[in-house]
Amino acid sequence: MCDELTAKDAEKYLRRNAITRRQFNKHGAAAALTMLLPPVANALDVVEQDVMVETPDGMADCYFVHPTSGQHAAVIVWPDIVSIRPAFRAMGKRLAESGYSVLVVNPYYRTARGAVVPEGKTFRDPGIRELLMPHARTLSPETCVSDGRAFVEYLDQQPSVDTARKIGTTGYCMTGSYVMRLAAAIPDRIGAGGSFHGGGLATDEDDSPHLLAAQMDAGFLIAIAENDDERNPEEKVRLREAFDANGVDAEIEVYKDTLHGWCPPDSAVYHEEQAERAWSRLLDLFERELS
């Protein structure tokens, strides 16, 4: 999870690589604006739109992108603690170009519409953590499920979604656990989940996501940051035991030389090589579980 230690690790990483805060902020904004992600081979043409999705707690502003023709498996993308922003829109569009109808959601819709963090700023910048935490505290395992049900209902009403196929999910940082909670809550619709540097997947709490494994009918990719694993090496063991005991197909891996937050292209610790490998594993998961 994102915390003060995460920020310190990022600072060490940037100093080691001789990158100043000012240089990174400039690079981060440019990366988000120009969408510096490798092109999709044989990319499909897509349609993009901002949409409002009705939930039990109000209207959630989301980004919906899908191929221009045909029906496709749907995917719900939950952003990290920094929430919806250009980098996650780019990631959603990239998934759509690969053949999916993708809903990138704003988990903070109860308290804010659109991006919360100013462009070019990251979690490691002064004051950003304090800015984000009031929004993050509005979320819970219960809101994850109630919001998730609303997003599934919305997707199932869209002409571009093939409702005969299950839905995929991705979660990053604090939303990494959401893919497991939704798979347990809606097993008839959620068929795959990708958790990237996700926090709180297997804890000592009574409501820990790994305890829900028996209720899941989905496959998973659990991509763990190396420094997260160093702090909590037992989490992957608990996950493996829970998945295996309940017959859940899951690929669990610690990605070498990565820090918490390495997947989004606007992250201070973005690791392109490992992010691309995790992305390819996600596409393999979706192809296998959602076809």
C-alpha positions as CSV (number, residue, x, y, z in Angstrom):
1,M,0.0,0.0,0.0
2,C,1.1,3.6,-0.5
3,D,2.5,5.0,2.7
4,E,5.4,7.1,3.9
5,L,7.8,4.1,3.4
6,T,6.6,3.9,-0.2
7,A,7.5,7.5,-0.8
8,K,10.9,7.1,0.8
9,D,11.6,4.1,-1.4
10,A,10.7,6.2,-4.4
11,E,13.0,9.0,-3.3
12,K,15.9,6.5,-3.0
13,Y,15.2,5.1,-6.4
14,L,15.2,8.5,-8.1
15,R,18.4,9.6,-6.3
16,R,20.1,6.4,-7.3
17,N,19.1,7.0,-10.9
18,A,20.1,10.7,-10.7
19,I,16.5,12.0,-11.4
20,T,15.4,15.1,-9.5
21,R,11.9,15.8,-8.4
22,R,11.6,18.6,-10.9
23,Q,12.8,16.4,-13.8
24,F,10.4,13.6,-12.8
25,N,7.4,15.9,-12.5
26,K,8.1,17.2,-16.0
27,H,8.6,13.7,-17.4
28,G,5.5,12.4,-15.6
29,A,3.2,15.0,-17.1
30,A,4.6,14.4,-20.5
31,A,4.2,10.6,-20.2
32,A,0.5,11.0,-19.3
33,L,-0.2,13.5,-22.0
34,T,1.6,11.7,-24.8
35,M,0.6,8.3,-23.5
36,L,4.0,6.7,-23.6
37,L,2.9,3.1,-23.9
38,P,4.1,0.7,-26.6
39,P,1.7,0.4,-29.4
40,V,-0.7,-2.5,-29.6
41,A,0.0,-5.0,-32.4
42,N,-3.0,-5.1,-34.8
43,A,-4.8,-2.6,-32.7
44,L,-8.5,-2.3,-33.1
45,D,-10.2,1.1,-33.7
46,V,-12.0,2.2,-30.6
47,V,-14.7,4.6,-29.4
48,E,-14.1,6.7,-26.3
49,Q,-16.5,8.5,-24.1
50,D,-16.9,9.9,-20.6
51,V,-20.0,8.3,-18.9
52,M,-21.9,8.6,-15.7
53,V,-22.8,5.3,-13.9
54,E,-25.5,5.2,-11.3
55,T,-24.5,3.6,-8.1
56,P,-26.3,3.3,-4.7
57,D,-24.3,6.3,-3.5
58,G,-24.6,8.6,-6.5
59,M,-23.3,9.0,-10.0
60,A,-19.8,7.8,-10.7
61,D,-17.9,9.5,-13.5
62,C,-16.0,6.9,-15.6
63,Y,-14.2,6.5,-18.9
64,F,-15.7,3.9,-21.3
65,V,-13.7,2.8,-24.3
66,H,-14.5,-0.2,-26.6
67,P,-13.8,-1.4,-30.2
68,T,-15.9,0.4,-32.8
69,S,-17.7,-2.8,-33.9
70,G,-18.7,-6.1,-32.4
71,Q,-19.3,-7.4,-28.9
72,H,-16.5,-8.0,-26.5
73,A,-15.7,-9.2,-23.0
74,A,-15.9,-6.3,-20.5
75,V,-13.1,-5.2,-18.1
76,I,-13.4,-2.9,-15.1
77,V,-10.2,-1.0,-14.3
78,W,-9.8,0.3,-10.8
79,P,-7.1,3.0,-10.6
80,D,-4.5,3.2,-7.8
81,I,-4.7,5.7,-4.8
82,V,-4.1,8.7,-7.1
83,S,-7.4,7.8,-8.9
84,I,-8.6,8.3,-12.4
85,R,-6.2,10.3,-14.7
86,P,-4.7,10.4,-18.2
87,A,-2.3,7.4,-17.5
88,F,-5.2,5.1,-16.6
89,R,-7.3,6.3,-19.5
90,A,-4.3,5.4,-21.7
91,M,-4.1,2.0,-20.1
92,G,-7.9,1.5,-20.6
93,K,-7.7,2.5,-24.2
94,R,-4.8,0.1,-24.7
95,L,-6.9,-2.8,-23.4
96,A,-9.8,-1.8,-25.7
97,E,-7.4,-1.8,-28.7
98,S,-6.7,-5.4,-27.7
99,G,-10.3,-6.3,-28.0
100,Y,-12.1,-5.5,-24.7
101,S,-14.9,-3.1,-23.7
102,V,-13.3,-1.2,-20.8
103,L,-14.7,0.9,-18.0
104,V,-12.1,2.9,-16.1
105,V,-13.7,4.1,-12.9
106,N,-13.4,7.0,-10.5
107,P,-13.4,5.3,-7.1
108,Y,-13.6,8.8,-5.4
109,Y,-16.8,9.9,-7.1
110,R,-18.5,10.4,-3.7
111,T,-16.1,13.3,-2.9
112,A,-14.6,14.4,-6.2
113,R,-15.2,14.3,-10.0
114,G,-12.3,13.7,-12.3
115,A,-8.7,13.8,-11.4
116,V,-7.9,14.8,-7.8
117,V,-4.1,15.3,-8.1
118,P,-2.8,18.2,-10.2
119,E,-1.1,17.1,-13.4
120,G,2.5,16.3,-13.0
121,K,2.2,15.6,-9.3
122,T,2.6,12.1,-7.7
123,F,2.0,10.5,-4.4
124,R,5.6,11.3,-3.4
125,D,5.2,15.0,-3.7
126,P,4.6,17.1,-0.5
127,G,1.0,17.4,0.5
128,I,-0.3,14.9,-2.0
129,R,-0.8,12.0,0.5
130,E,-2.7,14.4,2.8
131,L,-4.8,15.5,-0.2
132,L,-5.7,11.9,-1.1
133,M,-6.4,10.3,2.2
134,P,-9.8,11.9,2.9
135,H,-11.0,10.5,-0.4
136,A,-9.4,7.1,0.2
137,R,-11.2,6.9,3.6
138,T,-14.6,7.0,1.9
139,L,-13.9,3.5,0.5
140,S,-14.3,0.1,2.1
141,P,-14.9,-3.5,1.3
142,E,-18.6,-2.7,1.2
143,T,-18.3,0.2,-1.2
144,C,-16.1,-1.9,-3.4
145,V,-18.8,-4.5,-3.8
146,S,-21.7,-2.1,-4.1
147,D,-19.8,0.0,-6.7
148,G,-18.7,-3.1,-8.5
149,R,-22.2,-4.5,-8.8
150,A,-23.3,-1.1,-10.3
151,F,-20.4,-1.2,-12.8
152,V,-21.2,-4.7,-13.9
153,E,-24.9,-3.8,-14.3
154,Y,-23.9,-0.8,-16.5
155,L,-21.5,-2.9,-18.6
156,D,-24.1,-5.6,-19.1
157,Q,-26.4,-3.0,-20.6
158,Q,-23.9,-1.9,-23.3
159,P,-24.3,-3.1,-26.9
160,S,-20.5,-3.5,-27.2
161,V,-20.4,-6.0,-24.3
162,D,-20.7,-9.7,-24.9
163,T,-22.7,-10.8,-21.8
164,A,-22.1,-14.4,-22.6
165,R,-18.5,-13.9,-21.6
166,K,-17.4,-13.1,-18.0
167,I,-15.9,-9.8,-17.0
168,G,-12.3,-9.1,-16.2
169,T,-11.0,-6.7,-13.5
170,T,-7.7,-5.0,-12.7
171,G,-6.7,-3.2,-9.5
172,Y,-3.6,-1.3,-8.5
173,C,-2.2,-0.4,-5.1
174,M,-5.2,0.0,-2.7
175,T,-7.6,-1.4,-5.3
176,G,-5.6,-4.6,-5.9
177,S,-7.8,-6.3,-3.4
178,Y,-11.0,-5.2,-5.2
179,V,-10.5,-7.8,-8.0
180,M,-10.7,-10.6,-5.3
181,R,-13.6,-9.1,-3.5
182,L,-15.6,-8.7,-6.6
183,A,-14.8,-12.2,-7.9
184,A,-16.2,-13.5,-4.6
185,A,-19.3,-11.3,-4.5
186,I,-20.2,-11.8,-8.2
187,P,-18.8,-15.2,-9.2
188,D,-21.3,-15.6,-12.1
189,R,-19.9,-12.4,-13.8
190,I,-16.3,-11.9,-12.7
191,G,-14.0,-14.3,-14.4
192,A,-10.6,-12.8,-14.1
193,G,-8.7,-10.4,-11.9
194,G,-5.3,-8.8,-12.2
195,S,-3.8,-7.3,-9.0
196,F,-0.7,-5.1,-9.5
197,H,1.3,-4.1,-6.5
198,G,-1.9,-4.5,-4.6
199,G,-2.2,-4.1,-0.8
200,G,-4.2,-6.0,1.8
201,L,-4.7,-9.2,-0.2
202,A,-4.0,-11.5,2.7
203,T,-4.1,-10.0,6.2
204,D,-4.9,-11.1,9.7
205,E,-8.3,-9.4,9.6
206,D,-11.6,-11.4,9.5
207,D,-12.6,-9.8,6.2
208,S,-9.2,-10.4,4.4
209,P,-9.8,-11.0,0.7
210,H,-7.9,-14.3,0.7
211,L,-10.5,-15.8,3.0
212,L,-13.1,-15.4,0.2
213,A,-11.3,-17.8,-2.1
214,A,-14.0,-20.5,-1.7
215,Q,-16.5,-18.1,-3.2
216,M,-14.5,-17.3,-6.4
217,D,-14.9,-18.8,-9.9
218,A,-12.2,-16.8,-11.6
219,G,-8.5,-16.9,-12.5
220,F,-6.0,-14.4,-11.1
221,L,-2.7,-12.7,-11.8
222,I,-1.1,-11.4,-8.6
223,A,1.9,-9.2,-9.6
224,I,3.9,-8.2,-6.5
225,A,6.4,-5.4,-6.1
226,E,9.8,-6.5,-4.8
227,N,9.9,-4.0,-1.9
228,D,6.3,-4.9,-0.9
229,D,7.3,-8.5,-0.7
230,E,10.4,-7.7,1.4
231,R,8.1,-6.0,4.0
232,N,5.5,-8.8,3.9
233,P,6.9,-12.0,2.5
234,E,4.2,-14.2,4.1
235,E,1.4,-12.6,2.1
236,K,2.2,-14.5,-1.1
237,V,2.4,-17.7,0.9
238,R,-1.1,-17.1,2.4
239,L,-2.5,-16.3,-1.0
240,R,-1.0,-19.4,-2.6
241,E,-2.3,-21.6,0.2
242,A,-5.8,-20.1,0.0
243,F,-6.0,-20.3,-3.8
244,D,-4.7,-23.9,-3.9
245,A,-7.0,-25.1,-1.1
246,N,-10.0,-23.9,-3.1
247,G,-9.0,-24.8,-6.6
248,V,-8.5,-21.2,-7.8
249,D,-6.1,-20.8,-10.7
250,A,-3.7,-18.0,-9.8
251,E,-0.3,-16.9,-11.1
252,I,1.5,-15.2,-8.2
253,E,4.9,-13.6,-8.8
254,V,7.3,-11.1,-7.2
255,Y,8.6,-8.9,-10.0
256,K,12.3,-8.4,-9.6
257,D,13.7,-4.9,-9.2
258,T,10.3,-3.3,-8.9
259,L,9.0,-0.8,-6.3
260,H,5.4,-0.3,-5.2
261,G,3.7,1.5,-8.0
262,W,5.8,0.3,-10.9
263,C,3.0,-0.4,-13.4
264,P,1.3,3.0,-14.3
265,P,3.4,4.9,-16.9
266,D,3.2,8.1,-14.9
267,S,4.6,6.6,-11.7
268,A,7.8,7.8,-10.3
269,V,9.0,4.2,-10.1
270,Y,7.6,3.0,-13.4
271,H,9.6,0.0,-14.6
272,E,8.8,-0.4,-18.3
273,E,10.2,-3.8,-18.9
274,Q,8.5,-5.4,-15.9
275,A,5.3,-3.5,-16.5
276,E,5.2,-4.8,-20.0
277,R,5.8,-8.3,-18.9
278,A,2.9,-8.0,-16.3
279,W,0.7,-6.5,-19.1
280,S,1.4,-9.5,-21.4
281,R,0.5,-11.9,-18.5
282,L,-2.7,-10.0,-18.0
283,L,-3.7,-10.3,-21.7
284,D,-2.9,-14.1,-21.4
285,L,-5.1,-14.3,-18.4
286,F,-8.0,-12.5,-20.1
287,E,-7.6,-14.6,-23.2
288,R,-7.8,-17.7,-21.2
289,E,-10.5,-16.9,-18.7
290,L,-12.8,-14.6,-20.7
291,S,-12.9,-16.3,-24.1
